[in-house]
Amino acid sequence: MANPKYKTSRSKTRRRRANLKVEIPNVIECPSCKAPTLPHRICTSCGTYKGRQVFKLEKEAAK
């Protein structure tokens, strides 16, 4: 296996690690139930997407 020829400087290491950060996901409000959801995904609390019912949830079907 290849080994590095020279020691990597602190600035080069820190510059590389500066991009390894966790980003906050973009969260929007569901138009029908106002629950926080990810964009372009089915709402997990009410089961709607773009204003129409996509699937029924088990807890709503039991009622």
PDB file of N, CA, C and O in Angstrom:
ATOM      1  N   MET A   1       0.840  -1.174   0.000  1.00  0.00           N
ATOM      2  CA  MET A   1       0.000   0.000   0.000  1.00  0.00           C
ATOM      3  C   MET A   1       0.889   1.242   0.000  1.00  0.00           C
ATOM      4  O   MET A   1       1.936   1.262   0.647  1.00  0.00           O
ATOM      5  N   ALA A   2       0.475   2.254  -0.713  1.00  0.00           N
ATOM      6  CA  ALA A   2       1.270   3.473  -0.824  1.00  0.00           C
ATOM      7  C   ALA A   2       1.220   4.277   0.468  1.00  0.00           C
ATOM      8  O   ALA A   2       0.191   4.337   1.141  1.00  0.00           O
ATOM      9  N   ASN A   3       2.344   4.890   0.799  1.00  0.00           N
ATOM     10  CA  ASN A   3       2.448   5.742   1.974  1.00  0.00           C
ATOM     11  C   ASN A   3       2.706   7.170   1.540  1.00  0.00           C
ATOM     12  O   ASN A   3       3.305   7.399   0.490  1.00  0.00           O
ATOM     13  N   PRO A   4       2.257   8.145   2.341  1.00  0.00           N
ATOM     14  CA  PRO A   4       2.519   9.530   1.976  1.00  0.00           C
ATOM     15  C   PRO A   4       4.005   9.846   2.066  1.00  0.00           C
ATOM     16  O   PRO A   4       4.705   9.373   2.961  1.00  0.00           O
ATOM     17  N   LYS A   5       4.468  10.652   1.125  1.00  0.00           N
ATOM     18  CA  LYS A   5       5.884  11.002   1.092  1.00  0.00           C
ATOM     19  C   LYS A   5       6.208  12.111   2.084  1.00  0.00           C
ATOM     20  O   LYS A   5       7.295  12.140   2.661  1.00  0.00           O
ATOM     21  N   TYR A   6       5.251  13.028   2.279  1.00  0.00           N
ATOM     22  CA  TYR A   6       5.472  14.162   3.172  1.00  0.00           C
ATOM     23  C   TYR A   6       4.312  14.277   4.151  1.00  0.00           C
ATOM     24  O   TYR A   6       3.208  13.796   3.891  1.00  0.00           O
ATOM     25  N   LYS A   7       4.582  14.922   5.280  1.00  0.00           N
ATOM     26  CA  LYS A   7       3.551  15.171   6.278  1.00  0.00           C
ATOM     27  C   LYS A   7       2.595  16.243   5.761  1.00  0.00           C
ATOM     28  O   LYS A   7       3.024  17.268   5.231  1.00  0.00           O
ATOM     29  N   THR A   8       1.290  15.995   5.920  1.00  0.00           N
ATOM     30  CA  THR A   8       0.289  16.981   5.507  1.00  0.00           C
ATOM     31  C   THR A   8       0.227  18.084   6.556  1.00  0.00           C
ATOM     32  O   THR A   8       0.108  17.808   7.750  1.00  0.00           O
ATOM     33  N   SER A   9       0.306  19.327   6.108  1.00  0.00           N
ATOM     34  CA  SER A   9       0.329  20.458   7.038  1.00  0.00           C
ATOM     35  C   SER A   9      -1.024  20.621   7.733  1.00  0.00           C
ATOM     36  O   SER A   9      -2.039  20.102   7.268  1.00  0.00           O
ATOM     37  N   ARG A  10      -1.023  21.349   8.853  1.00  0.00           N
ATOM     38  CA  ARG A  10      -2.257  21.576   9.607  1.00  0.00           C
ATOM     39  C   ARG A  10      -3.256  22.373   8.786  1.00  0.00           C
ATOM     40  O   ARG A  10      -4.456  22.101   8.817  1.00  0.00           O
ATOM     41  N   SER A  11      -2.756  23.356   8.054  1.00  0.00           N
ATOM     42  CA  SER A  11      -3.680  24.191   7.278  1.00  0.00           C
ATOM     43  C   SER A  11      -4.353  23.398   6.167  1.00  0.00           C
ATOM     44  O   SER A  11      -5.536  23.599   5.891  1.00  0.00           O
ATOM     45  N   LYS A  12      -3.615  22.502   5.528  1.00  0.00           N
ATOM     46  CA  LYS A  12      -4.202  21.680   4.468  1.00  0.00           C
ATOM     47  C   LYS A  12      -5.229  20.712   5.051  1.00  0.00           C
ATOM     48  O   LYS A  12      -6.288  20.501   4.459  1.00  0.00           O
ATOM     49  N   THR A  13      -4.923  20.125   6.204  1.00  0.00           N
ATOM     50  CA  THR A  13      -5.845  19.210   6.854  1.00  0.00           C
ATOM     51  C   THR A  13      -7.108  19.933   7.297  1.00  0.00           C
ATOM     52  O   THR A  13      -8.217  19.438   7.094  1.00  0.00           O
ATOM     53  N   ARG A  14      -6.941  21.097   7.899  1.00  0.00           N
ATOM     54  CA  ARG A  14      -8.093  21.855   8.390  1.00  0.00           C
ATOM     55  C   ARG A  14      -8.924  22.423   7.251  1.00  0.00           C
ATOM     56  O   ARG A  14     -10.144  22.533   7.371  1.00  0.00           O
ATOM     57  N   ARG A  15      -8.284  22.783   6.155  1.00  0.00           N
ATOM     58  CA  ARG A  15      -9.018  23.282   4.987  1.00  0.00           C
ATOM     59  C   ARG A  15      -9.891  22.173   4.403  1.00  0.00           C
ATOM     60  O   ARG A  15     -11.021  22.420   3.981  1.00  0.00           O
ATOM     61  N   ARG A  16      -9.359  20.951   4.381  1.00  0.00           N
ATOM     62  CA  ARG A  16     -10.133  19.819   3.878  1.00  0.00           C
ATOM     63  C   ARG A  16     -11.289  19.491   4.815  1.00  0.00           C
ATOM     64  O   ARG A  16     -12.396  19.211   4.355  1.00  0.00           O
ATOM     65  N   ARG A  17     -11.045  19.523   6.122  1.00  0.00           N
ATOM     66  CA  ARG A  17     -12.076  19.166   7.098  1.00  0.00           C
ATOM     67  C   ARG A  17     -13.126  20.252   7.274  1.00  0.00           C
ATOM     68  O   ARG A  17     -14.177  19.996   7.863  1.00  0.00           O
ATOM     69  N   ALA A  18     -12.870  21.450   6.782  1.00  0.00           N
ATOM     70  CA  ALA A  18     -13.833  22.541   6.905  1.00  0.00           C
ATOM     71  C   ALA A  18     -15.101  22.245   6.117  1.00  0.00           C
ATOM     72  O   ALA A  18     -16.157  22.794   6.433  1.00  0.00           O
ATOM     73  N   ASN A  19     -15.026  21.398   5.108  1.00  0.00           N
ATOM     74  CA  ASN A  19     -16.182  21.062   4.279  1.00  0.00           C
ATOM     75  C   ASN A  19     -16.938  19.843   4.792  1.00  0.00           C
ATOM     76  O   ASN A  19     -17.951  19.466   4.205  1.00  0.00           O
ATOM     77  N   LEU A  20     -16.479  19.220   5.862  1.00  0.00           N
ATOM     78  CA  LEU A  20     -17.132  18.018   6.395  1.00  0.00           C
ATOM     79  C   LEU A  20     -18.084  18.391   7.517  1.00  0.00           C
ATOM     80  O   LEU A  20     -17.945  17.898   8.637  1.00  0.00           O
ATOM     81  N   LYS A  21     -19.038  19.245   7.235  1.00  0.00           N
ATOM     82  CA  LYS A  21     -19.978  19.689   8.260  1.00  0.00           C
ATOM     83  C   LYS A  21     -21.362  19.117   7.974  1.00  0.00           C
ATOM     84  O   LYS A  21     -21.682  18.780   6.834  1.00  0.00           O
ATOM     85  N   VAL A  22     -22.157  19.015   8.993  1.00  0.00           N
ATOM     86  CA  VAL A  22     -23.519  18.511   8.870  1.00  0.00           C
ATOM     87  C   VAL A  22     -24.425  19.687   8.521  1.00  0.00           C
ATOM     88  O   VAL A  22     -24.392  20.720   9.189  1.00  0.00           O
ATOM     89  N   GLU A  23     -25.226  19.533   7.485  1.00  0.00           N
ATOM     90  CA  GLU A  23     -26.129  20.592   7.066  1.00  0.00           C
ATOM     91  C   GLU A  23     -27.527  20.325   7.608  1.00  0.00           C
ATOM     92  O   GLU A  23     -27.952  19.176   7.725  1.00  0.00           O
ATOM     93  N   ILE A  24     -28.227  21.389   7.934  1.00  0.00           N
ATOM     94  CA  ILE A  24     -29.594  21.288   8.429  1.00  0.00           C
ATOM     95  C   ILE A  24     -30.508  20.996   7.242  1.00  0.00           C
ATOM     96  O   ILE A  24     -30.423  21.687   6.227  1.00  0.00           O
ATOM     97  N   PRO A  25     -31.384  19.985   7.341  1.00  0.00           N
ATOM     98  CA  PRO A  25     -32.269  19.682   6.214  1.00  0.00           C
ATOM     99  C   PRO A  25     -33.281  20.797   5.985  1.00  0.00           C
ATOM    100  O   PRO A  25     -33.716  21.457   6.929  1.00  0.00           O
ATOM    101  N   ASN A  26     -33.650  21.001   4.727  1.00  0.00           N
ATOM    102  CA  ASN A  26     -34.630  22.009   4.367  1.00  0.00           C
ATOM    103  C   ASN A  26     -36.019  21.467   4.696  1.00  0.00           C
ATOM    104  O   ASN A  26     -36.489  20.523   4.060  1.00  0.00           O
ATOM    105  N   VAL A  27     -36.667  22.059   5.678  1.00  0.00           N
ATOM    106  CA  VAL A  27     -37.964  21.584   6.138  1.00  0.00           C
ATOM    107  C   VAL A  27     -39.022  22.611   5.763  1.00  0.00           C
ATOM    108  O   VAL A  27     -38.843  23.810   5.981  1.00  0.00           O
ATOM    109  N   ILE A  28     -40.132  22.129   5.194  1.00  0.00           N
ATOM    110  CA  ILE A  28     -41.247  23.002   4.843  1.00  0.00           C
ATOM    111  C   ILE A  28     -42.465  22.604   5.671  1.00  0.00           C
ATOM    112  O   ILE A  28     -42.448  21.589   6.367  1.00  0.00           O
ATOM    113  N   GLU A  29     -43.513  23.406   5.589  1.00  0.00           N
ATOM    114  CA  GLU A  29     -44.745  23.137   6.303  1.00  0.00           C
ATOM    115  C   GLU A  29     -45.742  22.481   5.355  1.00  0.00           C
ATOM    116  O   GLU A  29     -45.953  22.968   4.244  1.00  0.00           O
ATOM    117  N   CYS A  30     -46.353  21.386   5.780  1.00  0.00           N
ATOM    118  CA  CYS A  30     -47.363  20.703   4.967  1.00  0.00           C
ATOM    119  C   CYS A  30     -48.554  21.635   4.790  1.00  0.00           C
ATOM    120  O   CYS A  30     -49.055  22.175   5.776  1.00  0.00           O
ATOM    121  N   PRO A  31     -49.023  21.841   3.553  1.00  0.00           N
ATOM    122  CA  PRO A  31     -50.141  22.766   3.350  1.00  0.00           C
ATOM    123  C   PRO A  31     -51.462  22.300   3.952  1.00  0.00           C
ATOM    124  O   PRO A  31     -52.324  23.127   4.249  1.00  0.00           O
ATOM    125  N   SER A  32     -51.639  20.995   4.136  1.00  0.00           N
ATOM    126  CA  SER A  32     -52.926  20.528   4.654  1.00  0.00           C
ATOM    127  C   SER A  32     -52.948  20.391   6.176  1.00  0.00           C
ATOM    128  O   SER A  32     -53.942  20.750   6.807  1.00  0.00           O
ATOM    129  N   CYS A  33     -51.877  19.879   6.773  1.00  0.00           N
ATOM    130  CA  CYS A  33     -51.905  19.658   8.227  1.00  0.00           C
ATOM    131  C   CYS A  33     -50.896  20.509   8.991  1.00  0.00           C
ATOM    132  O   CYS A  33     -50.860  20.458  10.220  1.00  0.00           O
ATOM    133  N   LYS A  34     -50.081  21.286   8.290  1.00  0.00           N
ATOM    134  CA  LYS A  34     -49.093  22.196   8.884  1.00  0.00           C
ATOM    135  C   LYS A  34     -47.994  21.480   9.667  1.00  0.00           C
ATOM    136  O   LYS A  34     -47.362  22.091  10.529  1.00  0.00           O
ATOM    137  N   ALA A  35     -47.754  20.203   9.387  1.00  0.00           N
ATOM    138  CA  ALA A  35     -46.678  19.467  10.038  1.00  0.00           C
ATOM    139  C   ALA A  35     -45.384  19.684   9.260  1.00  0.00           C
ATOM    140  O   ALA A  35     -45.434  19.865   8.044  1.00  0.00           O
ATOM    141  N   PRO A  36     -44.224  19.670   9.923  1.00  0.00           N
ATOM    142  CA  PRO A  36     -42.963  19.845   9.203  1.00  0.00           C
ATOM    143  C   PRO A  36     -42.630  18.607   8.367  1.00  0.00           C
ATOM    144  O   PRO A  36     -42.620  17.491   8.885  1.00  0.00           O
ATOM    145  N   THR A  37     -42.357  18.805   7.077  1.00  0.00           N
ATOM    146  CA  THR A  37     -42.012  17.707   6.170  1.00  0.00           C
ATOM    147  C   THR A  37     -40.861  18.125   5.273  1.00  0.00           C
ATOM    148  O   THR A  37     -40.549  19.312   5.178  1.00  0.00           O
ATOM    149  N   LEU A  38     -40.232  17.175   4.621  1.00  0.00           N
ATOM    150  CA  LEU A  38     -39.196  17.463   3.638  1.00  0.00           C
ATOM    151  C   LEU A  38     -39.856  17.807   2.310  1.00  0.00           C
ATOM    152  O   LEU A  38     -40.919  17.269   1.998  1.00  0.00           O
ATOM    153  N   PRO A  39     -39.246  18.697   1.515  1.00  0.00           N
ATOM    154  CA  PRO A  39     -39.867  19.057   0.238  1.00  0.00           C
ATOM    155  C   PRO A  39     -39.863  17.886  -0.745  1.00  0.00           C
ATOM    156  O   PRO A  39     -38.952  17.059  -0.730  1.00  0.00           O
ATOM    157  N   HIS A  40     -40.872  17.824  -1.584  1.00  0.00           N
ATOM    158  CA  HIS A  40     -41.043  16.789  -2.612  1.00  0.00           C
ATOM    159  C   HIS A  40     -41.166  15.396  -2.017  1.00  0.00           C
ATOM    160  O   HIS A  40     -40.719  14.421  -2.621  1.00  0.00           O
ATOM    161  N   ARG A  41     -41.771  15.293  -0.833  1.00  0.00           N
ATOM    162  CA  ARG A  41     -42.005  14.011  -0.182  1.00  0.00           C
ATOM    163  C   ARG A  41     -43.454  13.962   0.288  1.00  0.00           C
ATOM    164  O   ARG A  41     -44.080  15.004   0.481  1.00  0.00           O
ATOM    165  N   ILE A  42     -43.983  12.770   0.470  1.00  0.00           N
ATOM    166  CA  ILE A  42     -45.328  12.600   1.023  1.00  0.00           C
ATOM    167  C   ILE A  42     -45.280  12.956   2.499  1.00  0.00           C
ATOM    168  O   ILE A  42     -44.340  12.590   3.205  1.00  0.00           O
ATOM    169  N   CYS A  43     -46.290  13.667   2.958  1.00  0.00           N
ATOM    170  CA  CYS A  43     -46.373  14.038   4.372  1.00  0.00           C
ATOM    171  C   CYS A  43     -46.612  12.771   5.194  1.00  0.00           C
ATOM    172  O   CYS A  43     -47.524  11.996   4.906  1.00  0.00           O
ATOM    173  N   THR A  44     -45.787  12.572   6.214  1.00  0.00           N
ATOM    174  CA  THR A  44     -45.908  11.353   7.013  1.00  0.00           C
ATOM    175  C   THR A  44     -47.031  11.424   8.034  1.00  0.00           C
ATOM    176  O   THR A  44     -47.459  10.394   8.555  1.00  0.00           O
ATOM    177  N   SER A  45     -47.515  12.631   8.329  1.00  0.00           N
ATOM    178  CA  SER A  45     -48.569  12.727   9.336  1.00  0.00           C
ATOM    179  C   SER A  45     -49.974  12.633   8.732  1.00  0.00           C
ATOM    180  O   SER A  45     -50.885  12.116   9.379  1.00  0.00           O
ATOM    181  N   CYS A  46     -50.166  13.130   7.491  1.00  0.00           N
ATOM    182  CA  CYS A  46     -51.513  13.074   6.908  1.00  0.00           C
ATOM    183  C   CYS A  46     -51.580  12.275   5.600  1.00  0.00           C
ATOM    184  O   CYS A  46     -52.676  11.913   5.171  1.00  0.00           O
ATOM    185  N   GLY A  47     -50.439  11.989   4.953  1.00  0.00           N
ATOM    186  CA  GLY A  47     -50.428  11.162   3.757  1.00  0.00           C
ATOM    187  C   GLY A  47     -50.792  11.891   2.479  1.00  0.00           C
ATOM    188  O   GLY A  47     -51.251  11.255   1.531  1.00  0.00           O
ATOM    189  N   THR A  48     -50.603  13.214   2.418  1.00  0.00           N
ATOM    190  CA  THR A  48     -50.929  13.972   1.208  1.00  0.00           C
ATOM    191  C   THR A  48     -49.657  14.407   0.499  1.00  0.00           C
ATOM    192  O   THR A  48     -48.592  14.519   1.106  1.00  0.00           O
ATOM    193  N   TYR A  49     -49.795  14.650  -0.808  1.00  0.00           N
ATOM    194  CA  TYR A  49     -48.715  15.190  -1.619  1.00  0.00           C
ATOM    195  C   TYR A  49     -49.323  16.095  -2.675  1.00  0.00           C
ATOM    196  O   TYR A  49     -50.189  15.667  -3.439  1.00  0.00           O
ATOM    197  N   LYS A  50     -48.877  17.335  -2.724  1.00  0.00           N
ATOM    198  CA  LYS A  50     -49.373  18.351  -3.656  1.00  0.00           C
ATOM    199  C   LYS A  50     -50.890  18.509  -3.580  1.00  0.00           C
ATOM    200  O   LYS A  50     -51.561  18.653  -4.601  1.00  0.00           O
ATOM    201  N   GLY A  51     -51.417  18.481  -2.364  1.00  0.00           N
ATOM    202  CA  GLY A  51     -52.824  18.751  -2.153  1.00  0.00           C
ATOM    203  C   GLY A  51     -53.766  17.586  -2.379  1.00  0.00           C
ATOM    204  O   GLY A  51     -54.976  17.760  -2.235  1.00  0.00           O
ATOM    205  N   ARG A  52     -53.276  16.415  -2.722  1.00  0.00           N
ATOM    206  CA  ARG A  52     -54.182  15.277  -2.903  1.00  0.00           C
ATOM    207  C   ARG A  52     -53.763  14.116  -1.994  1.00  0.00           C
ATOM    208  O   ARG A  52     -52.586  13.954  -1.673  1.00  0.00           O
ATOM    209  N   GLN A  53     -54.742  13.322  -1.594  1.00  0.00           N
ATOM    210  CA  GLN A  53     -54.507  12.204  -0.695  1.00  0.00           C
ATOM    211  C   GLN A  53     -53.832  11.070  -1.463  1.00  0.00           C
ATOM    212  O   GLN A  53     -54.388  10.559  -2.435  1.00  0.00           O
ATOM    213  N   VAL A  54     -52.646  10.679  -1.032  1.00  0.00           N
ATOM    214  CA  VAL A  54     -51.887   9.639  -1.722  1.00  0.00           C
ATOM    215  C   VAL A  54     -52.141   8.277  -1.086  1.00  0.00           C
ATOM    216  O   VAL A  54     -52.350   7.290  -1.791  1.00  0.00           O
ATOM    217  N   PHE A  55     -52.123   8.221   0.236  1.00  0.00           N
ATOM    218  CA  PHE A  55     -52.410   6.966   0.918  1.00  0.00           C
ATOM    219  C   PHE A  55     -53.057   7.264   2.266  1.00  0.00           C
ATOM    220  O   PHE A  55     -52.910   8.355   2.817  1.00  0.00           O
ATOM    221  N   LYS A  56     -53.776   6.271   2.783  1.00  0.00           N
ATOM    222  CA  LYS A  56     -54.402   6.411   4.089  1.00  0.00           C
ATOM    223  C   LYS A  56     -53.469   5.839   5.138  1.00  0.00           C
ATOM    224  O   LYS A  56     -52.857   4.789   4.943  1.00  0.00           O
ATOM    225  N   LEU A  57     -53.373   6.537   6.240  1.00  0.00           N
ATOM    226  CA  LEU A  57     -52.554   6.061   7.342  1.00  0.00           C
ATOM    227  C   LEU A  57     -53.338   5.071   8.190  1.00  0.00           C
ATOM    228  O   LEU A  57     -54.567   5.120   8.211  1.00  0.00           O
ATOM    229  N   GLU A  58     -52.657   4.184   8.883  1.00  0.00           N
ATOM    230  CA  GLU A  58     -53.312   3.144   9.660  1.00  0.00           C
ATOM    231  C   GLU A  58     -54.116   3.724  10.825  1.00  0.00           C
ATOM    232  O   GLU A  58     -55.202   3.235  11.132  1.00  0.00           O
ATOM    233  N   LYS A  59     -53.584   4.769  11.477  1.00  0.00           N
ATOM    234  CA  LYS A  59     -54.313   5.326  12.616  1.00  0.00           C
ATOM    235  C   LYS A  59     -55.576   6.054  12.153  1.00  0.00           C
ATOM    236  O   LYS A  59     -56.566   6.069  12.884  1.00  0.00           O
ATOM    237  N   GLU A  60     -55.570   6.658  10.962  1.00  0.00           N
ATOM    238  CA  GLU A  60     -56.770   7.300  10.438  1.00  0.00           C
ATOM    239  C   GLU A  60     -57.782   6.261   9.946  1.00  0.00           C
ATOM    240  O   GLU A  60     -58.988   6.474  10.067  1.00  0.00           O
ATOM    241  N   ALA A  61     -57.310   5.152   9.400  1.00  0.00           N
ATOM    242  CA  ALA A  61     -58.203   4.097   8.903  1.00  0.00           C
ATOM    243  C   ALA A  61     -58.925   3.396  10.059  1.00  0.00           C
ATOM    244  O   ALA A  61     -60.040   2.904   9.884  1.00  0.00           O
ATOM    245  N   ALA A  62     -58.296   3.347  11.233  1.00  0.00           N
ATOM    246  CA  ALA A  62     -58.892   2.683  12.384  1.00  0.00           C
ATOM    247  C   ALA A  62     -60.025   3.510  12.984  1.00  0.00           C
ATOM    248  O   ALA A  62     -60.911   2.965  13.641  1.00  0.00           O
ATOM    249  N   LYS A  63     -59.998   4.833  12.758  1.00  0.00           N
ATOM    250  CA  LYS A  63     -61.024   5.699  13.343  1.00  0.00           C
ATOM    251  C   LYS A  63     -62.358   5.593  12.647  1.00  0.00           C
ATOM    252  O   LYS A  63     -63.312   6.267  13.036  1.00  0.00           O
TER     253      LYS A  63
END
